[in-house]
Amino acid sequence: MSANLGKSSENMEVKEVLHMTGGDAENSYVKNSIYTQKLALATKPAIERAVNSLLQEPIFLCKLLNVADLGCSAGPNTFAFMSTVIETIESSCRGSGAKPPEIQFYLNDLPGNDFNTLFNSLSEFRRNSLGLSFFVMGAPGSFHERIFPQNCLHLVHSSYSVHWLSRVPQLMTAQGLPLNKGKIYISQTSPPEVKEAYLAQFQEDFTNFLQYRSKEMVVGARLVLVLHGRQSTDPAIKESCYPWESLAEAISSLVSEGLVEEKKLDTLNVPYYTASLEEVQQIVKQEGSFTVEHIETLVLDIGGPLSGEEDPWISGMKHAKNVRSFTGSIIQHHLGEEVMDKLYSEKLAYLIGEDLSKQPIKGINLILILRRHS
């Protein structure tokens, strides 16, 4: 990917830049998605619940079940989702004596996603799956737009994707000065206008997401969402800002060493928002196409005080690689490739290791099952 470093983050096209690190090398998302794999296991009951409730709908006179996974990336998490859907349908139909439907899976992500790695893993998945008949297709495109024809989807799933925004909020003063100087996301030092701009962008994007999905889904279809969220009403508390606060501090260190221009830090803001449960519920209610069937907050350990042989440096390195696997495309686009190794492997690894040696880092996750009503 060539970086247009003359562009500020406010002007970049997120859908042209954002992607998880592809391939299966040391810094790839496939090798560094341990937390989202843990999350996929923890959210399996919610997917089973959604499928079982879906099977009670009259639409299950149909012989084909259309299932979409939005923001599938290239890691094993998509296959965990597909396995849960297949297993749940097989179990339910076996118990009722009904003939299971065929399943059409649509795997969606932005065009920059590593679909090759994803589909290279499909043969092994097929060998290990149950005997149900299923088919798989790629569906490149942004879920901030329409992706599928009207009234065709029965089950839609998206895990750790909807918190990515369609664009960076406008965070410049009327005089063209940066509002969020020295930071790349909401922080304790950010002025109120920064928090308001991020929330407004999330409200716009999530509303559009629901409207587009409502057109693509049949009545009675289920939408399962897993988002990085927060428990506090304050978007600037530490649980909401991991890993952005540490990443901003790491970039600031490079600025102090003369390796990154200060202007680049001041104009870098990430297209991401950790919403509260109340904010999400309010948007679902206002948009009006869906009924909330289930909603919960799930807290998982990202990492904690270290013990045994693993010291803070080793743990910090592991977590920094994970962060690089999903933030690297955005950061490289803005700062350039030449600083990436030093930024993540040295600066960020040290800062995260320091944090982990003192107290646990918790991941706050919002899980929603929504039913498309008439």
ZAZA-882998 format. One line per field, with one value per residue (C-alpha): residue in three letters; z, x, y. Coordinates in steps of 0.25 Angstrom, whole numbers, always signed. Layout:
N
torlum: c(ALA,...)
up: c(Z,...)
east: c(X,...)
north: c(Y,...)
//
This chain:
374
torlum: c(MET,SER,ALA,ASN,LEU,GLY,LYS,SER,SER,GLU,ASN,MET,GLU,VAL,LYS,GLU,VAL,LEU,HIS,MET,THR,GLY,GLY,ASP,ALA,GLU,ASN,SER,TYR,VAL,LYS,ASN,SER,ILE,TYR,THR,GLN,LYS,LEU,ALA,LEU,ALA,THR,LYS,PRO,ALA,ILE,GLU,ARG,ALA,VAL,ASN,SER,LEU,LEU,GLN,GLU,PRO,ILE,PHE,LEU,CYS,LYS,LEU,LEU,ASN,VAL,ALA,ASP,LEU,GLY,CYS,SER,ALA,GLY,PRO,ASN,THR,PHE,ALA,PHE,MET,SER,THR,VAL,ILE,GLU,THR,ILE,GLU,SER,SER,CYS,ARG,GLY,SER,GLY,ALA,LYS,PRO,PRO,GLU,ILE,GLN,PHE,TYR,LEU,ASN,ASP,LEU,PRO,GLY,ASN,ASP,PHE,ASN,THR,LEU,PHE,ASN,SER,LEU,SER,GLU,PHE,ARG,ARG,ASN,SER,LEU,GLY,LEU,SER,PHE,PHE,VAL,MET,GLY,ALA,PRO,GLY,SER,PHE,HIS,GLU,ARG,ILE,PHE,PRO,GLN,ASN,CYS,LEU,HIS,LEU,VAL,HIS,SER,SER,TYR,SER,VAL,HIS,TRP,LEU,SER,ARG,VAL,PRO,GLN,LEU,MET,THR,ALA,GLN,GLY,LEU,PRO,LEU,ASN,LYS,GLY,LYS,ILE,TYR,ILE,SER,GLN,THR,SER,PRO,PRO,GLU,VAL,LYS,GLU,ALA,TYR,LEU,ALA,GLN,PHE,GLN,GLU,ASP,PHE,THR,ASN,PHE,LEU,GLN,TYR,ARG,SER,LYS,GLU,MET,VAL,VAL,GLY,ALA,ARG,LEU,VAL,LEU,VAL,LEU,HIS,GLY,ARG,GLN,SER,THR,ASP,PRO,ALA,ILE,LYS,GLU,SER,CYS,TYR,PRO,TRP,GLU,SER,LEU,ALA,GLU,ALA,ILE,SER,SER,LEU,VAL,SER,GLU,GLY,LEU,VAL,GLU,GLU,LYS,LYS,LEU,ASP,THR,LEU,ASN,VAL,PRO,TYR,TYR,THR,ALA,SER,LEU,GLU,GLU,VAL,GLN,GLN,ILE,VAL,LYS,GLN,GLU,GLY,SER,PHE,THR,VAL,GLU,HIS,ILE,GLU,THR,LEU,VAL,LEU,ASP,ILE,GLY,GLY,PRO,LEU,SER,GLY,GLU,GLU,ASP,PRO,TRP,ILE,SER,GLY,MET,LYS,HIS,ALA,LYS,ASN,VAL,ARG,SER,PHE,THR,GLY,SER,ILE,ILE,GLN,HIS,HIS,LEU,GLY,GLU,GLU,VAL,MET,ASP,LYS,LEU,TYR,SER,GLU,LYS,LEU,ALA,TYR,LEU,ILE,GLY,GLU,ASP,LEU,SER,LYS,GLN,PRO,ILE,LYS,GLY,ILE,ASN,LEU,ILE,LEU,ILE,LEU,ARG,ARG,HIS,SER)
up: c(+0,-4,+7,+2,+14,+9,+13,+27,+34,+33,+18,+16,+10,+22,+13,+4,+15,+26,+27,+36,+33,+23,+21,+32,+35,+49,+49,+42,+48,+47,+56,+66,+67,+81,+88,+77,+76,+91,+89,+78,+88,+98,+89,+83,+92,+87,+72,+76,+83,+70,+61,+70,+71,+56,+53,+60,+50,+38,+28,+31,+21,+12,+7,+6,+18,+14,+25,+24,+33,+32,+34,+33,+32,+29,+43,+49,+55,+43,+43,+58,+54,+42,+51,+61,+51,+44,+57,+63,+51,+50,+64,+64,+51,+56,+69,+61,+50,+40,+27,+29,+19,+10,+15,+7,+14,+9,+15,+15,+17,+11,-3,+4,+12,+10,+4,-1,+12,+17,+5,+6,+19,+14,+10,+24,+29,+20,+24,+39,+37,+39,+27,+24,+10,+10,+0,+2,-6,-3,-3,-3,+0,+12,+21,+23,+9,+3,+0,-3,-11,-4,+5,+3,+17,+28,+38,+39,+48,+51,+62,+65,+52,+54,+64,+52,+46,+31,+33,+43,+50,+46,+57,+53,+57,+48,+47,+42,+55,+61,+72,+78,+78,+83,+83,+73,+80,+91,+104,+117,+111,+98,+98,+98,+83,+81,+89,+82,+68,+71,+76,+65,+54,+61,+62,+47,+43,+52,+48,+33,+36,+42,+31,+20,+27,+29,+14,+11,+22,+22,+32,+44,+41,+52,+53,+63,+67,+76,+78,+86,+96,+110,+123,+127,+122,+120,+107,+112,+123,+121,+118,+106,+101,+100,+91,+86,+98,+98,+83,+84,+95,+86,+74,+83,+87,+73,+71,+83,+76,+63,+55,+53,+50,+61,+51,+47,+61,+63,+50,+53,+58,+57,+51,+63,+74,+87,+90,+103,+103,+105,+93,+84,+90,+87,+72,+70,+76,+68,+55,+57,+48,+59,+72,+83,+86,+94,+99,+109,+113,+113,+121,+116,+121,+110,+119,+134,+144,+140,+147,+144,+133,+124,+128,+124,+112,+106,+109,+104,+91,+89,+91,+82,+71,+73,+73,+60,+53,+53,+54,+45,+32,+38,+45,+33,+24,+32,+38,+27,+27,+32,+47,+48,+54,+65,+68,+71,+75,+84,+88,+89,+94,+106,+109,+109,+117,+127,+128,+129,+140,+149,+146,+137,+124,+122,+109,+110,+99,+95,+89,+83,+76,+68,+60,+47,+49,+39)
east: c(+0,+6,+3,-1,+6,+1,-13,-18,-25,-38,-37,-33,-43,-44,-49,-37,-27,-32,-29,-24,-10,-10,-3,+2,+16,+20,+12,+0,-14,-15,-3,-8,-23,-23,-32,-42,-41,-44,-56,-61,-62,-68,-79,-83,-95,-101,-99,-106,-117,-119,-119,-129,-138,-137,-141,-154,-158,-168,-157,-151,-160,-149,-138,-127,-121,-113,-103,-94,-81,-78,-63,-58,-43,-34,-33,-40,-51,-60,-58,-62,-75,-78,-76,-85,-96,-94,-94,-106,-115,-110,-114,-127,-132,-127,-135,-148,-146,-147,-138,-127,-126,-114,-106,-100,-89,-85,-71,-70,-59,-52,-45,-32,-35,-26,-37,-26,-22,-36,-40,-27,-32,-46,-42,-37,-50,-58,-51,-54,-68,-81,-89,-98,-98,-92,-85,-76,-74,-66,-74,-64,-69,-71,-83,-85,-92,-101,-95,-106,-119,-132,-139,-129,-121,-126,-115,-104,-92,-81,-71,-61,-64,-76,-67,-59,-64,-66,-58,-50,-58,-55,-45,-40,-43,-49,-34,-29,-23,-23,-34,-28,-13,-4,-14,-20,-33,-42,-34,-35,-28,-37,-47,-62,-63,-55,-64,-76,-70,-67,-81,-88,-80,-83,-98,-98,-90,-97,-111,-107,-102,-115,-123,-115,-116,-131,-132,-124,-130,-144,-154,-151,-136,-126,-114,-103,-93,-81,-74,-63,-70,-69,-77,-75,-82,-69,-62,-49,-46,-35,-44,-49,-36,-28,-19,-20,-15,-2,+0,-1,+9,+18,+17,+20,+33,+37,+33,+42,+54,+51,+47,+33,+28,+19,+9,+7,+3,-6,-14,-15,-28,-33,-47,-52,-62,-64,-79,-86,-98,-108,-102,-104,-118,-123,-118,-125,-138,-137,-134,-146,-144,-140,-145,-135,-136,-123,-113,-101,-88,-76,-63,-51,-36,-27,-15,-11,+0,+10,+15,+24,+35,+28,+33,+27,+36,+31,+16,+17,+23,+12,+1,+8,+8,-7,-9,+0,-8,-21,-16,-4,-11,-16,-3,+6,-3,-1,+13,+21,+26,+40,+36,+27,+36,+42,+28,+22,+33,+40,+32,+18,+23,+30,+18,+8,+18,+19,+3,+2,+12,+3,-11,-20,-25,-40,-47,-61,-70,-85,-93,-106,-116,-126,-139,-143,-157,-168)
north: c(+0,+14,+24,+38,+45,+59,+55,+58,+46,+55,+54,+40,+29,+19,+8,+10,+9,+1,-14,-25,-29,-40,-53,-62,-55,-51,-38,-43,-43,-58,-60,-48,-50,-57,-48,-48,-63,-63,-53,-63,-74,-65,-60,-74,-76,-63,-68,-81,-73,-65,-77,-84,-73,-71,-85,-83,-72,-76,-73,-86,-93,-88,-97,-88,-80,-67,-63,-51,-49,-34,-30,-45,-41,-53,-60,-72,-64,-65,-80,-81,-73,-82,-95,-90,-87,-101,-108,-101,-103,-118,-120,-113,-120,-134,-132,-127,-137,-126,-126,-115,-104,-102,-90,-79,-71,-58,-53,-38,-28,-16,-19,-18,-30,-42,-51,-61,-65,-66,-75,-83,-88,-92,-106,-110,-104,-112,-125,-123,-118,-126,-132,-120,-114,-100,-91,-79,-66,-54,-40,-29,-15,-6,-9,+6,+5,-5,-19,-29,-29,-25,-36,-47,-49,-57,-56,-45,-45,-35,-36,-25,-17,-8,+1,+5,+18,+21,+34,+42,+52,+67,+71,+84,+98,+109,+114,+100,+97,+83,+81,+68,+72,+61,+51,+41,+38,+43,+45,+52,+65,+65,+77,+74,+77,+64,+55,+61,+60,+45,+42,+49,+41,+28,+32,+35,+22,+12,+18,+16,+2,-2,+5,-3,-16,-14,-13,-26,-34,-42,-39,-48,-49,-47,-38,-41,-30,-31,-17,-12,-3,+3,+2,+17,+29,+36,+32,+37,+27,+17,+5,+12,+17,+4,+4,+18,+25,+17,+18,+33,+33,+24,+33,+45,+38,+37,+52,+56,+48,+55,+43,+48,+62,+67,+72,+57,+54,+66,+62,+47,+43,+29,+25,+17,+19,+11,+13,+11,+1,+13,+20,+7,+4,+19,+18,+4,+10,+23,+16,+7,-5,-15,-20,-23,-38,-39,-30,-31,-26,-36,-33,-41,-40,-34,-36,-35,-35,-44,-57,-69,-67,-57,-43,-29,-28,-41,-39,-24,-30,-39,-29,-19,-29,-31,-16,-14,-25,-17,-2,-3,+0,+13,+17,+14,+22,+34,+33,+24,+10,+14,+16,+5,-6,+4,+10,-4,-13,-3,+8,+2,-11,-4,+4,-7,-16,-5,-5,-20,-21,-12,-15,-24,-18,-22,-22,-17,-24,-21,-32,-30,-39,-31,-36,-29,-26,-22)
//
